[in-house]
Amino acid sequence: MAKLSLGILGGFSGTVGTVVGIVSKNGDDIIRARSKKSRPANTVGQVKQQTKFGLVNGALQGLNPVIRIGLKQASGIKGMLPMNYASAYALSNALTGTDEQPELDYSKLLLSEGALSRIAGATASKTADGVLFSWSDKVDSKVGEATDFVSLVAYNASNRELCFSTGVHLRKDKTATLPLPYCEAGDQLFFYLFFQSATDPLLVSNNQYLGSLIVE
């Protein structure tokens, strides 16, 4: 705390920036640092919500390159960024466990959303060369073409390494192999697939979850 005898232009009172001027009982002009307001401690509910946000956002950050493609149109309609749209969906639909120990159900993540046809019976399996994806070229709802692109995703949730392919393989190909993301023994991998129109990149299908495995 500093005491002003005359001050630069005389004494002052009140708050200026980060300092406060007052006049003491005996008439002295005094300047002191402005006290900082203490922040209230987070409530139990806030801590629980922060834990959930951290879990979801941490997992989705590694999938962001895919989310930016698959949710570009759907999130734009809602006036949101693709990552925010995916996070909001996961918080509402993909959390399990308890408030104290939430867990993320990777089978319920939303990576793409749109009107393009999905297919039944798609699979993903680990081979010596990577991950073998297989799917049907049938278009049940007629919203789609044999020339639609197939986006393939292999995600290592343990270290957030991602390997994906988009704009390469076609619906009519019915099979393709994707390299594994970097992984070590004990890591858990998750596999997804969705379709993207060759003529309208914003037109996609909802993603399909194709299973997971633990690296041996």
C-alpha positions as CSV (number, residue, x, y, z in Angstrom):
1,M,0.0,0.0,0.0
2,A,1.3,3.5,-0.9
3,K,0.5,6.8,0.8
4,L,0.3,10.0,-1.2
5,S,1.2,13.2,0.5
6,L,0.1,15.4,-2.4
7,G,-0.2,12.9,-5.3
8,I,0.7,13.6,-8.8
9,L,-2.3,15.9,-9.3
10,G,-3.5,15.7,-5.7
11,G,-5.2,12.8,-4.0
12,F,-8.1,10.8,-5.5
13,S,-10.8,8.4,-4.3
14,G,-12.5,5.5,-6.0
15,T,-11.2,2.8,-8.3
16,V,-8.8,3.4,-11.2
17,G,-7.7,0.4,-13.2
18,T,-6.1,-2.0,-10.7
19,V,-5.8,0.5,-7.8
20,V,-8.1,2.1,-5.3
21,G,-7.8,5.6,-3.8
22,I,-9.2,6.4,-0.4
23,V,-8.9,9.2,2.2
24,S,-8.1,8.1,5.7
25,K,-9.7,9.4,8.9
26,N,-6.8,11.8,9.5
27,G,-7.1,13.2,5.9
28,D,-4.2,11.3,4.3
29,D,-4.6,10.2,0.7
30,I,-3.9,6.5,0.4
31,I,-3.6,4.3,-2.7
32,R,-3.8,0.5,-2.6
33,A,-4.1,-2.5,-4.9
34,R,-7.6,-3.5,-5.9
35,S,-8.6,-6.7,-4.2
36,K,-9.4,-9.7,-6.4
37,K,-12.8,-11.3,-6.2
38,S,-12.6,-14.9,-5.1
39,R,-14.1,-17.4,-7.4
40,P,-16.7,-19.7,-5.8
41,A,-15.7,-23.3,-5.7
42,N,-17.2,-25.6,-8.4
43,T,-20.2,-27.5,-7.2
44,V,-20.3,-31.3,-7.3
45,G,-22.6,-31.1,-10.3
46,Q,-20.2,-28.9,-12.2
47,V,-17.3,-31.2,-11.5
48,K,-19.2,-34.2,-12.8
49,Q,-20.2,-32.3,-15.9
50,Q,-16.6,-31.2,-16.5
51,T,-15.5,-34.8,-16.2
52,K,-18.0,-35.8,-18.9
53,F,-16.9,-33.0,-21.2
54,G,-13.3,-33.9,-20.8
55,L,-14.0,-37.6,-21.6
56,V,-16.0,-36.8,-24.7
57,N,-13.8,-34.0,-26.1
58,G,-10.6,-36.0,-25.5
59,A,-11.9,-39.0,-27.5
60,L,-13.4,-36.9,-30.3
61,Q,-10.3,-34.8,-30.8
62,G,-8.5,-37.7,-32.5
63,L,-11.5,-38.2,-34.8
64,N,-11.8,-34.5,-35.8
65,P,-10.5,-35.0,-39.4
66,V,-13.4,-37.4,-40.0
67,I,-16.0,-35.4,-38.1
68,R,-15.2,-32.3,-40.2
69,I,-16.2,-34.2,-43.3
70,G,-19.1,-36.3,-42.0
71,L,-20.9,-33.6,-40.0
72,K,-20.1,-30.5,-42.1
73,Q,-23.7,-30.2,-43.5
74,A,-25.6,-31.5,-40.5
75,S,-23.8,-29.2,-38.0
76,G,-24.1,-26.2,-40.4
77,I,-27.9,-26.6,-40.4
78,K,-27.8,-26.3,-36.6
79,G,-25.4,-23.4,-36.7
80,M,-22.7,-25.4,-34.9
81,L,-19.2,-26.4,-35.6
82,P,-18.8,-30.1,-36.5
83,M,-16.9,-30.9,-33.4
84,N,-19.4,-29.2,-31.1
85,Y,-22.2,-31.1,-32.9
86,A,-20.5,-34.4,-32.3
87,S,-19.7,-33.6,-28.7
88,A,-23.3,-32.6,-27.9
89,Y,-24.6,-35.8,-29.5
90,A,-22.1,-37.9,-27.5
91,L,-22.9,-36.2,-24.2
92,S,-26.6,-37.0,-24.8
93,N,-26.4,-40.5,-26.4
94,A,-23.0,-42.2,-25.9
95,L,-22.2,-41.9,-22.2
96,T,-22.6,-44.9,-19.8
97,G,-21.3,-45.6,-16.3
98,T,-22.0,-43.3,-13.4
99,D,-21.8,-39.6,-12.9
100,E,-18.6,-40.2,-10.8
101,Q,-17.1,-42.6,-13.3
102,P,-18.6,-42.0,-16.8
103,E,-17.6,-44.2,-19.7
104,L,-17.9,-43.6,-23.4
105,D,-19.7,-46.0,-25.7
106,Y,-17.7,-45.7,-29.0
107,S,-20.4,-47.7,-30.8
108,K,-22.8,-44.7,-30.4
109,L,-20.5,-41.9,-31.6
110,L,-21.8,-39.7,-34.4
111,L,-19.1,-39.2,-37.1
112,S,-21.4,-38.5,-40.0
113,E,-25.1,-37.7,-40.6
114,G,-27.1,-37.5,-43.7
115,A,-29.7,-38.9,-46.1
116,L,-27.5,-41.2,-48.2
117,S,-28.3,-44.9,-47.9
118,R,-26.5,-47.1,-45.4
119,I,-26.1,-50.9,-45.9
120,A,-26.6,-53.9,-43.8
121,G,-23.9,-56.5,-43.1
122,A,-20.8,-54.3,-43.3
123,T,-17.8,-55.8,-41.5
124,A,-14.2,-54.9,-40.5
125,S,-11.5,-57.5,-39.5
126,K,-7.8,-57.3,-38.8
127,T,-5.5,-59.0,-41.3
128,A,-1.8,-59.2,-41.8
129,D,-2.1,-56.2,-44.1
130,G,-4.3,-54.0,-41.9
131,V,-8.1,-53.8,-41.6
132,L,-10.2,-55.5,-44.2
133,F,-13.5,-53.7,-44.7
134,S,-16.4,-55.4,-46.6
135,W,-19.8,-54.0,-47.5
136,S,-22.7,-54.5,-49.9
137,D,-23.3,-52.3,-52.9
138,K,-27.1,-52.5,-52.6
139,V,-29.0,-49.3,-52.2
140,D,-32.3,-50.1,-50.5
141,S,-33.7,-46.6,-50.3
142,K,-32.5,-45.6,-53.7
143,V,-30.7,-42.6,-52.2
144,G,-27.2,-43.4,-53.4
145,E,-25.2,-44.6,-56.4
146,A,-22.7,-47.4,-57.0
147,T,-20.2,-44.6,-57.5
148,D,-20.6,-43.2,-54.0
149,F,-17.3,-43.0,-52.1
150,V,-16.9,-45.2,-49.0
151,S,-15.1,-43.5,-46.0
152,L,-13.3,-46.0,-43.8
153,V,-12.2,-45.3,-40.3
154,A,-9.8,-47.2,-37.9
155,Y,-9.3,-45.4,-34.6
156,N,-7.0,-46.2,-31.7
157,A,-8.9,-44.9,-28.7
158,S,-5.9,-45.7,-26.4
159,N,-3.5,-43.2,-28.0
160,R,-6.0,-41.3,-30.3
161,E,-4.2,-42.3,-33.4
162,L,-6.3,-42.3,-36.5
163,C,-6.2,-43.9,-39.9
164,F,-9.0,-43.2,-42.4
165,S,-9.7,-43.1,-46.1
166,T,-12.1,-40.9,-48.0
167,G,-12.7,-40.2,-51.7
168,V,-10.8,-43.3,-52.7
169,H,-12.9,-46.5,-52.5
170,L,-16.4,-46.8,-54.1
171,R,-19.6,-48.3,-53.0
172,K,-19.4,-50.8,-55.9
173,D,-15.9,-52.0,-54.8
174,K,-17.5,-53.8,-51.8
175,T,-14.1,-54.4,-50.1
176,A,-11.0,-52.4,-49.2
177,T,-8.0,-52.7,-46.9
178,L,-7.0,-49.8,-44.6
179,P,-3.6,-49.7,-42.7
180,L,-3.8,-49.9,-38.9
181,P,-3.1,-46.7,-37.0
182,Y,0.0,-46.8,-34.8
183,C,-0.8,-49.2,-31.9
184,E,0.8,-51.3,-29.2
185,A,-0.3,-54.4,-27.4
186,G,-3.3,-53.7,-25.2
187,D,-4.6,-50.8,-27.3
188,Q,-8.3,-50.8,-28.3
189,L,-9.2,-50.1,-31.9
190,F,-12.7,-49.1,-33.2
191,F,-13.9,-49.3,-36.8
192,Y,-16.5,-47.2,-38.7
193,L,-17.8,-46.7,-42.2
194,F,-20.0,-44.2,-44.0
195,F,-20.8,-43.3,-47.6
196,Q,-20.3,-39.9,-49.4
197,S,-21.8,-38.9,-52.7
198,A,-19.3,-38.5,-55.5
199,T,-21.3,-35.6,-57.0
200,D,-22.2,-33.8,-53.7
201,P,-19.5,-34.0,-51.0
202,L,-21.9,-32.7,-48.4
203,L,-24.3,-35.6,-49.0
204,V,-23.3,-38.5,-46.7
205,S,-24.8,-41.4,-44.8
206,N,-24.9,-41.9,-41.1
207,N,-21.8,-43.7,-39.9
208,Q,-22.0,-47.4,-39.1
209,Y,-20.0,-48.9,-36.3
210,L,-18.3,-52.1,-37.3
211,G,-16.8,-53.3,-34.1
212,S,-13.6,-53.2,-32.1
213,L,-10.6,-55.3,-31.0
214,I,-7.8,-55.3,-28.5
215,V,-4.3,-55.4,-30.0
216,E,-2.4,-58.5,-29.0
